[in-house]
């Protein structure tokens, strides 16, 4: 890595107010951050490693935040604080520059996958390799593909792929490679594919041939064989070709423990040998993949879907409950979908409630919108009012879930008094009026919130990296980072059906990339008090005491200032997943507003 200072760092070093003197800012931490940024492109499972470096980098520049945690300074005042402003500006400009700069060859760190991975340029030179590839194939900084012990047809295919880089359009099919390690006779089955325009040029990625672990596998294995969550995780590693010793090392478990777990898995699945278990797992994976290909988008039956014609797009709307029941408009959150848990669907039907859930732009398969981010909140409120007119809905209840709560309030604020019977907020947020509110969030949520609020130019990169982790099979890590500080939620997702539902919500949010999450992040990390106080709609708030994102005390404090207009219910021994754990409390609140 280069040790040259960026222009932004030089400016900071000469500015005493910035607090970033060169002697207080070791290049090592910066270089580790930069290295982790590029490593994500090849090893998405290192997202946590990147977030750790990013957290450390900006935390070093946030000492002033600690002094503000217990003050009543507004976000605007804090935003003008010279130390905070300069630190975040420096970090943003530095990373914006580095995101487009090609990584130099460096000693690989011992993070990420244990399987070989390499980058090859148009000359056939290996410009980057991870530690597994470097060790297995005895690579150096001057190694080329000509050194590979490959069958002639595979080597020629790889050379042709390298020669094709930089062309106007690259349609080269992946090339399967059989490489023998210099340390043993065990062959590695790898494949090479072109990654277009990586760091301003096309490049070839060589990585292991690994089948994807379908999202439905945990539920299928749990339902069929009664596997625990830990046993499902071990099955995923077995299907990937890993042995007991490798699994023990990766899970930081004793080898004897892993062997006992494998024996238990084989007994439950009635497999007499491990190859038989591998064949069974791969067969089930094909079933899961085929089921996913034929599934209706977002897993919703077509007869439950409506389409609303808007000026700039067609908005899908999902329906649940009694089609002739009292209308309720559901606003889905930022990381959940608009599918109702089965217990909730039963309650809606029994209580004669018609729930309609409009899908915001960029979520699921919904069409995007060119509306500016700052106008997205008010524009969606108008879209909902248009839906109400087309469907002739009269005095519905608004039901906001998680980040969807701000959209529910914006909709109430956009309509005349008396349009709605009331608003229910479930696990919703509150306006960010003080920096101290960030301190109560879980580590991952706080870091994303900091990024969205102070360095929005970096947000898209952070979100794309998180999406890449999920797409590469990092769902469990992603969930753990969200719920690690909420044992009540973590215990709840041990249920395979709830876990699958939660994961489906994550994928619904990022099905078209990071755009939907980016827009919602902008809304929730700012002060939207005017959306709450600009109307007189009745409010019922339902919140879990151990919610890892929005502190229950901050919810109680904010709505207490709204007097008798708001009624807050805090559920003990409950986190963010209120809708899954206590749907009856949500439906009861809706019924009270319906009257």
Buried (B, 14 or more C-beta within 10 A) or exposed (E): BEEEBBEBBEBBBEBEEBBBEEEEBEBEEBBBBBBBBBBBBBBBBBBBBBBBBBBEBBEBBBEBBEEBBEEEBBBEEBBEBEBBBBBBBBBBBBBBEBBEBBBEBEEBBEBBBEBBBBBBBBEBBBBBBBBBBBBBBEBEEEBBBEBBEBEEEBBEBBBEBBEBBEEEEBEBEBBEBEBBBEEEEEEBEBBBBBBEEBBEEBBBBBBBBBEEBBBBBBBBBBEEBEBBBBBBBBBBBBBBBBEBEBBBEBBEBEEEBBBEBBEBBBEBBEBEEBEEBBEBBEEBBEEBBEEEEEEEEBEBEEEEBBEBEBEEBEBBBBBBBBEEBBBBBBBBBBBBBBBBBEBBBBBBBEBEBBBBBBBBBBBBEBBBBEBEBEEBBBBBBBBBBBBBEBBEBEBBBBBBBBBBBBBBBBBBBBBEEEBBBBBBBBBBBBBBBBBBBBBBBBBBBBBBBBBBBBBBEBBBBBBBBBBBBBEBBBBBBBBBBBBBBBEBBBBBBEBBBBBBBBBBBBBBBBBBBBBBBBBBBBBBBBBBBEBBBBBEBBBBBBBBBBBBBBBBEBBBEBBEEBEEBBBBBBBEEBBBBBBBBBBEBBBBBBBBBBE
